[in-house]
């Protein structure tokens, strides 16, 4: 499983867990409405913070991946130029030796 699928799975389970926890909290809350709302607000903030952190990590992975691809492309281009220069030299040597 790749990293994207793992992140999607974690996010899905996080949301499901949050919904279950919120439902259980409402059904079985021994606290007052104000305390329960405070609890839910705290959990919502935790969820928001989690999503923000995951988004930042995804952004870093995207930037790292883009840089890796750029470096690999530059290496391929350099090798292609070297090969074409060698072929050019071979052709010129063959023409000169005639």
Buried (B, 14 or more C-beta within 10 A) or exposed (E): EEEEEEBEEEEEEBEEEBEEBBEEBEEEBEEEEEEBEEBBEEBEEEBEEBEEEBEEEEEEEEEEEEEEEEEEEEEEEEEEEEEEEEEEEEEEEEEEEE
